[in-house]
Structures are given as C-alpha cells and as structure tokens.
Amino acid sequence: MSAPILEARRAATAPREVLARLRRALPASALLTAPEELKPYECDGLTLYRQPPLAVALPGDEDQVLAVLRICRATGTPVIARGAGTGLSGGATPRADAVLLVLSRLDRILHLDPQARSARVQPGVRNLAISEAAAPYGLTYAPDPSSQIACSIGGNIAENSGGVHCLKYGLTLHNLLRLRVATIEGEILELGSEALDAPGYDLVALLTGSEGLLGVVTEATLRLIPAAPCARVVLAAFDDLKRAGAAVAAVIAAGFIPAGLELMDRPAIAAVEPYAQAGYPLDAEAILLCELDGTAEALDEELARVEAVLRAAGARDCRVSRSDAERARLWAGRKAAFPAVGRLAPDYYCMDGTIPKKALAAVLGEIRAMEKKYGLACANVFHAGDGNLHPLILFDANRPEQVARAEAFGQEILQRCVAHGGSITGEHGVGIEKLDAMCAQFGADELELFHALKRAFDPYGLLNPGKAIPSLHRCAEFGRLHVHAGRLPHPELPRF
C-alpha cells in the first residue's frame, strides 16, 4: 500500500471505529479505554514524558496479539508494545493516537528442558522467575538487570538488557536461541534455532534490541547455564574515584573475567547503605564489587590474585565475602542503588552509556566537572567491567529550569561517551530519550540503512513510531548532520 493511501485510510478511520473493532476482538477485561484506566500506562520508567494512549490492549494469548496487530494495520493505527514498563529510555511511552499492546498477561514458562539447558517462555515472564524455575536443576538464566524482580523477557529482548553478570555471561542476545515474532500484518515469524547455529541471516540478533520497531515477540527460547558451584565477592574501597576507575582496567588487563565488576561512587554509597545496610564503607570515595565464580578450590587462589591487583591499583581496603548470605547482601546493595538514590532528591535522571574501560577514569572526572557546570549532583553506579555507566542526575521535576539542566547534563554525558570511542547506550536503549544523541553517533548512511530495515519489516511505520531511529530531518534540524536535499528519507518515513 502506498503512503498516500495509508494516510487516507488513517484519516478515514475514526478512533471510535478502532475501539469498536478492538472490542469485538478482545474480551471486555482485555481492553482499557477509560481515562482512569489509561493513567497507569501513560509512561514507562522514563517518567519525564507522559501521554495516555488511545487504548490499552491486554491480550491473553498469541491469537489475541495477532488480532490487535491486524486491526491496527487495517486502520492505520500506531501500536506500541509494552512489557512490565520498567524501561528507562521511553521506549514504551504512548502516543495519543496509538494502541498500547501490553504483554504482561502472556506470563507462562511453556517448557523447561534441563537436558537441553533451555526454557521456552512467553514475553511477560519475569526475568527472575526463569532462574527460580531453573534452580532445582542446577541451572540459571544469566542476564540479571537491576529490575529483574519486575522486568519481563519481552522487554529484555527489545532493549537487549544486561545486568551485573553480563561481563562474563553476556547480554540478552547471547542467551537467546529462538524467537516467535508477530509482524504488523498479524503473521508469525520463526527466527533462530535451538541448535548451536541456524542458516541464513541472524535475524534473532537483528530483532534483539530493536525496541519494538520491527515486530512483537510472542515467545522466546532462552539458553540456561549451570549455576556456578561457588561464588565470592571482593569489596574494594578507594579514596580516589579515578583510581577506582583505573582499577577496573587493571583487573581486566591482568587476565581476569569476573562474573561481575561494579563501581559505585560516594553519593551512591551514601544513598545505598542506610537503605540496604549492605555493609559498604561510608567514608570511601568509591567501591568496586568484583565477583569471581567457579569451584571453591580454584577461587581461593584467584581471589588472592585479584585482591593483589586491586591493592596495587590503589585500593585502601579489600573485604572478601565469607558466606552466600554476605555475598547476597553485598549485591543487594548494588541492586538497590536506583531506589535508594531516589531518596536523595525529588527526582533523578538515569543515564546509560558505554565507554572503553581505559576511559573510565577520565569520564568519571568529566562527570564530576559537569556537576559544577550544571549545578546538579550526580550519583554514579556502573557495570564497570563492560564500560556501561549509569549516572543518576538528581533534580526536581517541579522546577523547569532544573529539568532543562538535567537533560543537558545527560546529553553531554552521552556526547563524552561517543568522544571517547563508546556508545550512547549500553542496555537501556534509545527510545525517545536519545534520539538527538543518535545524530551525534551515526551519519546519514547509517541512518538511511536503519530506516531501510524498518521499512522492510514495517512499511507502514506503525510499530512504535518515533522511537529509537531519528529521521535525517531531525538530525539536520539539530545541526548534527549535514544532509543534502536529495538524501532526505523517503516521504513515507515518519518525521519525528
């Protein structure tokens, strides 16, 4: 269908007709339209931007997902997939003219195969529930975002989530075997394989991290791994933030691949310790949590060597967990960092970028300088081992000038990530938050290729429009990209 015909149909289909079709396709309890029902869905974890959708669809099975997509395709109605709503970049922010397709009721573990070390699950299954189900078989699901108690697998796939153990065990992508994906036409694609490899293009990798722009995941087969027989954590305290950053590179350079390697600075420590009582030293400028796993016999030697590296890098003190309970308590503090920092100010802006490990110390220093420049405090918690930083910028959303400064602060952090050879995101995705930052990282050729992929899967521009990939128009308007008129995108591409 050509773009003009699509636009005519979109204009001709009134919202009440769209809702009427949805009511015929879904049970009454699976469609929300009243203002008070839509209110809880007006934003995801990026609460700065709020907009109630036209309707919320809560399908209970794959057939209902397909029915919603077919109705949206036929009426030219945008559709935005949402999981648990824990995303932090606005990937599930609604539009007033869009149907929000919420997949939280597709929450079954369909099959767990201990021999094949795999689990077939629906997209609404909570991340942590998979490891809980696999634990009796001595298995676990490796990706563990900080929100794992609430976040769902469909959202993890959309954003390619990581977590504290991704340094050794990989991101969501590295733990996926197979996907069932619903297209905007309401058809099913079967991607990947439960074997070690599959022929053809790696479309599982393409869909992972695509933020709902290409299709809607209705089922995923996940790789499970044996739970480590033993794991212990070294807590290293530093009196200098840059030394803590340099210590991360020193650990990796020494040949270690920790199961987790996390950094927290003084403001984060000060927020977390009263909240979680994890046993963190309140007088340290920074701490590193370095977890090693394996057999108990091998760990003793490795821990001694890692501790020597950390002390040589400037750690004033090192403490090794003596029990599983103490290890869990140390990690509980790190996992509680986001809610704990929320007690320091009315609001905080959680950024997400990635830098080479060698640049960690330099970027930490630059963020400290930005605090003075913008007059806002910033607590830092990092997946330091893979260079994924999460600065938490403190502000008051009731003061517009502070909102503007917080946004500018965040954008400058992303620019510094790119300048150091990194990326504007590590695991939170682009959503609406980082559209302008995409213009800083990618040129016209790359953006045109992204749009070509979008057209191949969604020629109507209805799946999560306005997210993740900025138009060349937008980049040109913001002065980030010099584009000749003949290179502007096709007219059917949405302008956002």
Secondary structure, DSSP 8 states (H G I E B T S, - for coil): --HHHHHHHHHHS-HHHHHHHHHHHS-GGGEE-SHHHHGGGS--S-TT-----SEEE--SSHHHHHHHHHHHHHHT--EEEESSS--SSSTT---TT-EEEE-TT---EEEEETTTTEEEE-TTSBHHHHHHHHGGGTEE---B-TTTTT-BHHHHHHHT--BTTHHHH--SGGGEEEEEEE-TTS-EEEEE-SSS--SS--HHHHHTTSTTSS-EEEEEEEE-EE--SEEEEEEEEES-HHHHHHHHHHHHHTT---SEEEEEEHHHHHHHHHHH-----TT-SEEEEEEEEE-HHHHHHHHHHHHHHHHHTT-SEEEE--SHHHHHHHHHHHHTHHHHHTTTSSEEEE--EE--GGGHHHHHHHHHHHHHHHT--EEEEEEGGGTEEEEEEEE-TTSHHHHHHHHHHHHHHHHHHHHTT-BS-SSS--TTTTHHHHHHH--HHHHHHHHHHHHHH-TT--BSTTSSS--HHHHHHTTS----GGGS--TTS---
